[in-house]
C-alpha cells in the first residue's frame, strides 16, 4: 500500500515560508500571487499549479518539476484511495 504523501502546500507552509520566517502575505507578494491563493495552497484547499511551481522555482525554492511531481503524487494517492471508480475492462481476454 502506498504511503500517503503530504500535500505540497504543507511543505511550502512549514519548510519554506516557516523556515524563512516570512508571513503568508510577504511570501505571496514575493512570489507575485495573492495572499488568498497562497493561503489556499498552504492549507490544502488548492493544489500547486504549474504557474505557482514556476514561481517557486524562480524564487529559488526547488524546481517546478519537483513541485509538480509532489502535487501529482498527492493527487494520485488520493484517487487511489477512492474506491468509487466504476471501470470496465477495455480488453476482454
N, C-alpha and C positions, 0 to 999 in steps of 0.2 A: 504494500500500500504506500502511495506517495505521501510524504510529509507535506503538510500544507505550508507553502511559502508565505512570508509576510507580505502584506500589501506594500508596494513600493513607497507609498505616502508615509508609512510608518518609518521607513528608513530615512526619507527626506526630513521628516519632523525631528526624529531623535538623533540620527547620526550626522546630519548635515546642519540643519538650522540650529538645533540644540547645542551641538558641539561648537559651533561658531559663535554662539551667544547672540544670535540675531532674533528679532521678533518676526512673526509671520509677515507683518506689513513691510518691514525692512527687506526681507528676503524677496518678497513679491516685487517690490519696487526695483531691486537689483536685477531680477530676472525679467522684468518687463511684463508681468502678468498682474491681474488684480489680486488683492488680498483674499477675496472670496474664492477665486479659482484655486489658489494655492491651499487655502484652508480646507476646501472640499477634498483635495487630493490627500492632504496630510491626515484627514480624519476618515479616509477610506470611502468617501461618498462618490468620488470620481477617480478614474484611472489616470495614469501618466499618459498623456497624449504624445504623438510624435513631436508636436511643436514644443511642449514642455521638455521633452527629452533632449531636444536640440539646445534649448535654452540652458538646461542644466550642464550639458557638455561645454557649451561656450562660456559658461561661468566658471569652469574648471572643476566640475563635480562629475567625475567618471565619464563614461561615453554614452551617447544617445542609444547605441546598440545595447549597452548593458541595461539601461533603464527600460528599454522596450522588452528585452528578454525577461527582466524581473516582472514586468506587467503581464506579459504573455504567460509566464509560469504561474502567476497568481490566478489569472483568468482561467487557465486550463484546469488547475486544481479545483477551482470552484465548480466548473462544468462537470468534471469527472465525479464529483460528489452528488450531482443532480441525477437522480435515477428516473426522471420523468421523460427522458428522450425515447420516443416510440419510433424505433428504426427497424425496417425490414431489410433482409439481405438483398444486395444488388445482384449477386451471383448465386444461383441455385446449383448445388453440386449434383 
